[in-house]
Structures are given as C-alpha cells and as structure tokens.
Amino acid sequence: MPSAAPPENISIQDALTRAYAHWNAGQAEQAEMLAQRVLAAWPGQPDALHLLGLMAHAYGNLDLAIVHLKQACLAPRAPAVYSSNLAEMYRQKGLLPEGVEAAQRAVAMDPTLVSGWNNLGILLQEAGQLEQSRTCLEKVVALNPAWPEAQNNLGNTWRRLGQMDRAEACYRQALSLNPSYAEAHSNLAFLLSTQGGYDEAEQHARQAIDLNPRLVDAYLNLADLEISRQRHDAALRALDMLSTFAPDHPAALTARAKALRQIAHIEEALAIARHAVALAPRSAEAHYALALVLQDLGITDEAHRAYEQAAQLPGTVAEGALVGRATLLMEAGRKDEALLAFEQALARFPGSAQALAARAELRTFSAGDPDIEALESCVAQGERRSLVDRVAAHFALGKAYLDINDPERAFGHLAAGNRQKRASFDYDSGQTERWMERIAAVFTRERYGRLAGLGMPSTMPVFVVGMPRSGTTLIEQILSSHPQVTGAGELSALRLAIDDVGGFPDGILALDGQTDPQARLRQCGQAYLARVAPLAGGRAHVVDKMPGNFLYAGAIPLILPGARIIHVRRDPVDTCLSCYTKLFAGQQPFAYDQTELADFYRQYERLMAHWRELLPSDVFIETHYEAVVDDLEGEARRLIAWLGLPWDDACLDFHRNRRVVRTASVNQVRQPIYATSKGRWHAYARYLGPLLAALGVEAS
C-alpha cells in the first residue's frame, strides 16, 4: 500500500469520508478536489474512482463515468455495488451485453445485493431476455417486498411478456407503497391505454407529470394514449409540453413522427424520424418510426432496411417491425416472401396476434387451420392481451370463419371486434352529416360558375373517389397498368393543401371576404402539385386514389382546372358489409357500427348526388364496380378513352401490375377479375339487421 497521504495531514480514509460527505451535501467542487488528492496519493484507489464516476454521471458525462467505474471495479476488493453501478451506466449507454456482464459479476460477488439483481433484471428486460428478467426481478421483490421500484420494474417485464393482469397488479402495488411514485403512475397509464382504459390512463399520466414535470415517459405515454383514441391534436400538445425541456430527446422525436404520420403530415414526419435515428442510431423505436413513414411514402427498400434494424436492436418494437417487414412484402405483391417473413415473425414471437392477423389477409382458411386455434387463444386471454391484439384477432377470426362457411362464428367475432374498436375513440355521426350539408350549401352552381378556371391548370391529376371498399383500388390498378398512368395510391396531398389555405369548405373559397379567391385556389393547386408531380415519373397522369376525396370533388376543378374525377360506385350493402368486415389501417371512424356505417353511406350518397348535378361530364365520370366485373374490357376502354389516352391491353392484365398497393384491397387486385363479391351480402342478411334497417333495404 502506498505510504503517501493527501495533503493537510489527513488519512486517505478520512479524505474519502469527507469527499463522499461533500458530494452528498451537494458540494461537488470540494468532493472532487478530495477525490483527486486521494488518487494522486494512491493511483487507482477504487473508492475515489467510484465517486468520480458518480460525479461524471451526474453531470452528464457518461463515457467518463464508465471509464472511472471500470477502473474502480478492477481493484481486488472493490465492492459488488461498484459493478452494479457500472452495469446501470452501461445500460444508459446502450451497451447491454457489457451491462449484463457487470451486473452478473455484482450478484455473483454478493447474492443479497438488491440493486445488483434489480439492475440485472432491467438489463435483461431491455435485451429482450424476458423470462430471465422476470426471475431476477422476482428475486428483488422477495429480498425487499416493500420497495416500490422493484414492483414497478417487475411490472414492466410482465407487461412485455404479455401478462397484462400481472403487470397491472405490480404497478398498483408500487403505488400502494408510494402513491407519489411518478414512474409507476406513468407505466400504469401506458398499460391501461393498451387495454382501452383511456380515461383512467389519462388521469395517471397527468398525475405522473404533476409529480415529476420532467418525466419524459409520462408525456410520451400521454401522447400515445391520445393517438390511440384518435385525438391527434391533444397528442401533439403533450409532445409540445415535452419539447420545452427536451427538444431533441430521441424518444420525443420518435413519438412526434408517429403522431404526424397519423394526420398525414408525412414529409414532416420523415424529417423528424430521420433526426431521431441520427441522434439515437441504436434506438429500435426510432428505426421503427422511420420504417413506418418510409412505407407510407412508398420508399420500400429503405423501409425494409429500417424494419430490419428495428427488429435486430434491443427494444419493444421487434414484433411490430417483423410484421411491418412482412406487410411491406405483401404490399409489393411478393406473396411467397411475405409468407416466409410472417413465419419468421411467428417463430420469434409465437402466438403474435399482429402477425397472425396480417397473414390472414394472404390466406384462404380451411377447417382445422392451426391459425384459427392460435387466434382463438389470443381472444380467450382477454385483458391479458392488449386491445390492439384482441381487435386484430377478432377481425382475423371473422375472415377465417367466413372462409370456412361458418357465418355464425364469423359475425360473432366481427361484432366483438367492431364493438371494441368503436369504443376506443369518439365519433359524432350528426356532426359529420352537418359538415357534408355545409359543403353542399357552399358549393352552389352560381359560385362554381363564377370561380371556374381560376386555379392552377393541370391535366395530370386523376382522382378516383368513392366509399372505402367500393372498388376504387381496382379502378386505380386498371388505370395504372396503362404506360401513361402512374398509380400513387391513397394520398393526403389534397387535404393537406386545402388545410394550408384555411380549411374546407369555407376557407378554400375565401368566404371570409379577406382574400382573393383566385389567390387561394392557385396557392392550393400549387401546393398539391408540388407534393404529387414528383410521383408522375414522366407519365401523363397520376392517379390519386383517396376514397375520401369525394368530399372535395366540387373543389377539385376549381383548384386544378383540367383534373379529372372518377367516382366508383358499388351496391350499398355490399360496400358497407365489406367495410364492417375490415379492420382498417387508416382512420375510418364511421365503419365500426352498422347504424353509423349506414348513416355515413347515406350522407355520402347525398353529397355525391349534389356533385353529379354540379360537375360537367368532361370533369366527372362514374363507373360501377358491378359493371367492371361484368364487362372489364368495356368499362376499362370507356375510362381510358375518357382520359384521352390510346387503348393498351395491359389494362386488362391489371393483376400482373407489380406496383406497391397500400390499401385493404391489396390482395384482391393481385387476382384476375372475379364475381363472387357481387351481391355477397344476401348470404349474411340475418347478421346485418341494423345496417339494412338504416339503409332502408329489405332482406331477400
């Protein structure tokens, strides 16, 4: 042992005691001075290095903290807690294997070290080794049952194991031990949100923020639950509060990108997601958010790479990333590769409701299919599974039982899935009806004639509009098979361009009297073309197949003189039945209740009747899904001629078109035309009572 002692004639032990006392009293300068004097007298002294490591960590220098603690742990008699603290710093740095090794060394040195088992459990949790994590954290609870943090951490592992009831019990036990435990309130908020308990979840999230206004996860969980109930403005407000003290927090940026994606601000979401990945290249969540946005934009290869990164990195999104990768292949028409990717997802996450449900779209079920049993098992687990999983499983089972001709079971599951989905958000059918009535009242024949021709002229856009599930994807696929037409899918460009100039219907026509209508119309047209023109790829026309653009049909010729509108119609009950049996990826809030669905259909029909009277035949044309099924070539030739294009036989081979299709009809348009969907509803009339009654249709 070195014989030198620190200046001032005090022993090394006294100097260390004083250093720790100064640090605990908040006197960092004095603490550091004494620790450095100890090291000058005794290089490598572990207690001084440990203190300097804690100080470096407290001041945000994680790399220096790790250097000091690694050196401290090299001492032969360094306490086990030093290795435990080093493990936690490795975790914060994202070095999970190194952290696990340090934590395992700590508990091997001292099997009663609660903090060591706790840190090891958290590291294993983040590394995805959940059963091992559970074992460690249960040991922590056994060693110290009155420690609320232990209950909270065990709850996190139970949640990631899909044991929602056990997770909730742990969080509530943590709060019974410490009602002011902000992290437990935040985690309980997240769990309740996954179960659809949004009101109580919001209470806990806000309580967590009140208790700890700088708790990042509480804001993230509040934003997440608001997104789940489709209150995207509220989600962005929560993230705005977070940005006041953590503007460049990668998780906050990731959450903002997801929220913006939900309201179709895709370009902004992309920039933010890329920034999050740049700041946190080892964040699975950031790569996952980037993949989702890239997928929306049709940047398929890069999205595929981002999904793979998200699936490989430690985090909570690997299951979603693997399912997203498989879905990406499905949308590109690569069926065999997609099925293999779903198998890979299920191999890693057996019983994944998301993988099973997504794969169901690629398959025709037969009796005894093992996927049916797996999906029934998911439903049977009830609230042990997330609401998202349960809803997805119900809809997949609805399809499966329809495939095997068991409508009783099919509609039992469809009713449950629709009911649970509908309960997760607010929707006012009356408000929607009043909005559509206002649109028709604003777009009068006199006003239309006065404003015609004032917008930004362009013959490039072709809008395909109608109800969801009415055949709009089929028409787009036929048109985009022509060499002079690009199918761009469901774009939000028109809505965003209209929002940019003051909203709809009054804003676009400058009814406030403060702006020149021509200026607004041209500005809107320019904004739309700026978003869409790059998608043309040198072709004459771009098809914008957003069914909901039927709302704006009267505005389109004013904004974009020369643009064309194709309205696709289908039997009302077949259309609504197809909506009711589909869990939409996007927002179709009217679709999950038979009466509300019928009300929306009638509102849509009234508005389309108004446009039919208002719009000239060189701007607006209609086709019927049933007519296309009965006479594909005749209807295809009629539409192609109306666009002023020469005929091309490729339009009849639309199912060979390899473009990416990102709609609920992705698999139907990969097949030749078929007639089995015509009049499909008659076989299921007994299950459609509220729908038929609201539509005024008698069951035959």
Secondary structure, DSSP 8 states (H G I E B T S, - for coil): ------GGG--HHHHHHHHHHHHHTT-HHHHHHHHHHHHHHSTT-HHHHHHHHHHHHHTT-HHHHHHHHHHHHTSTT--HHHHHHHHHHHHHHT-HHHHHHHHHHHHHH-TT-HHHHHHHHHHHHHTT-HHHHHHHHHHHHHH-TT-HHHHHHHHHHHHHTT-HHHHHHHHHHHHHH-TT-HHHHHHHHHHHHHTT-HHHHHHHHHHHHHH-TT-HHHHHHHHHHHHHTT-HHHHHHHHHHHHTT-TT-HHHHHHHHHHHHHTT-HHHHHHHHHHHHHH-TT-HHHHHHHHHHHHHTT-HHHHHHHHHHHHHSSSS-HHHHHHHHHHHHHHTT-HHHHHHHHHHHHHHSTT-HHHHHHHHTT----TT-HHHHHHHHHHHTGGGS-HHHHHHHHHHHHHHHHHTT-HHHHHHHHHHHHHHHHTTS---HHHHHHHHHHHHHHS-HHHHHHHTT-S---S-EEEEEESTTSSHHHHHHHHHTSTTEEE--S--HHHHHHHHTT-TTTGGGTTTSSS-HHHHHHHHHHHHHHHHGGGSTT-SEEEE--GGGGGGTTTHHHHSTT-EEEEEE--HHHHHHHHHT---SS--GGGGSHHHHHHHHHHHHHHHHHHHHHS-TTTEEEEEHHHHHH-HHHHHHHHHHHTT----GGGGGGGG--S---STTTTGGGS----TTTTGGGGGGGG-HHHHHHHT----
